[in-house]
Structures are given as structure tokens and as C-alpha cells.
Amino acid sequence: MNMNDQYSPERDRLRMQVLKILAILVAMLLIMAFAAALYKLDQSWTYNNDGIRITSHEQSSTYVNVNDHGFTRSIPNNVR
């Protein structure tokens, strides 16, 4: 057995400190990635003019449904 292969408590402590630091760094990176993903998700949501988030596809459509507006128009009297 080589002298370098012997058990060393100092080496174990150093190894544990390095592993703890790496674990903390990985946890911080995961938290930052999660926060960035949430930020991007929030940016991708659609809001109306009042600042309220639109949740349904029908509300976010840019096309006008004729049935919604067809009966609200009135013809002026001088045109008839």
C-alpha cells in the first residue's frame, strides 16, 4: 500500500467542503433557472388594455365575430 492511499481525515473534510460548495452552487443555479423560466412565462402571457391577463383563446383572438357585433349597430334614420 502506498503512503498516498492511506485514510486522511483532513482529506475527507476538504472533500466534504468542496461537495457542499458544489451543492450550494448547483442549487443556486437551479433557483435562477426556475426564476428565469417563470419570468419568461409571465412575459408570454397576453394582457388586455386594462392590464388584466387574458386566459382563454377566444378572448385573445384578433378576429371580430360578426354575431357579436351585428345587432349592436343601428342604421341612422336619414339613410332609410
PLY file of the C-alpha trace (Angstrom):
ply
format ascii 1.0
element vertex 80
property float x
property float y
property float z
element edge 79
property int vertex1
property int vertex2
end_header
0.00 0.00 0.00
1.31 3.42 -0.97
1.52 6.19 1.65
-0.68 8.43 -0.52
-3.53 5.89 -0.40
-3.87 5.99 3.38
-7.01 7.33 5.06
-6.79 11.01 5.88
-9.45 12.83 7.93
-8.23 16.16 6.57
-8.73 14.97 3.00
-12.26 13.79 3.85
-13.12 17.14 5.43
-11.79 19.01 2.41
-13.73 16.73 0.07
-16.92 17.30 2.06
-16.43 21.09 1.99
-15.93 21.01 -1.77
-19.05 18.86 -2.23
-21.10 21.22 -0.02
-19.95 24.25 -2.02
-20.77 22.50 -5.29
-24.20 21.51 -3.98
-24.91 25.11 -2.97
-23.81 26.38 -6.39
-26.00 23.85 -8.20
-28.97 24.77 -6.01
-28.43 28.46 -6.75
-28.25 27.79 -10.49
-31.47 25.76 -10.36
-33.26 28.55 -8.48
-32.04 31.12 -11.01
-33.14 28.93 -13.93
-36.58 28.45 -12.34
-36.93 32.20 -11.79
-35.90 32.93 -15.38
-38.43 30.38 -16.66
-41.20 31.97 -14.60
-40.23 35.42 -15.85
-40.32 34.25 -19.47
-43.68 32.58 -18.89
-45.09 35.79 -17.45
-43.80 37.74 -20.44
-45.50 35.32 -22.83
-48.96 35.85 -21.33
-51.33 38.22 -23.10
-52.90 41.17 -21.35
-55.85 43.31 -22.43
-55.93 47.12 -22.42
-56.94 47.18 -18.74
-53.87 45.17 -17.73
-55.88 42.03 -16.99
-54.37 38.75 -18.13
-56.32 37.03 -20.91
-56.77 33.37 -20.08
-58.88 31.96 -22.90
-58.14 31.64 -26.59
-61.43 33.30 -27.53
-60.55 36.43 -25.58
-57.18 36.76 -27.27
-58.48 36.33 -30.81
-57.86 39.27 -33.13
-60.80 38.36 -35.39
-64.18 40.00 -34.86
-67.15 37.69 -34.67
-70.00 39.13 -36.73
-72.58 37.62 -34.40
-71.15 39.63 -31.53
-71.46 42.99 -33.28
-74.13 42.55 -35.94
-77.10 43.55 -33.80
-75.50 46.41 -31.94
-75.26 48.72 -34.94
-78.18 50.93 -35.76
-78.88 52.48 -39.12
-79.32 56.23 -38.99
-82.80 57.50 -39.86
-81.66 59.60 -42.83
-80.25 56.51 -44.61
-83.52 54.54 -44.65
0 1
1 2
2 3
3 4
4 5
5 6
6 7
7 8
8 9
9 10
10 11
11 12
12 13
13 14
14 15
15 16
16 17
17 18
18 19
19 20
20 21
21 22
22 23
23 24
24 25
25 26
26 27
27 28
28 29
29 30
30 31
31 32
32 33
33 34
34 35
35 36
36 37
37 38
38 39
39 40
40 41
41 42
42 43
43 44
44 45
45 46
46 47
47 48
48 49
49 50
50 51
51 52
52 53
53 54
54 55
55 56
56 57
57 58
58 59
59 60
60 61
61 62
62 63
63 64
64 65
65 66
66 67
67 68
68 69
69 70
70 71
71 72
72 73
73 74
74 75
75 76
76 77
77 78
78 79
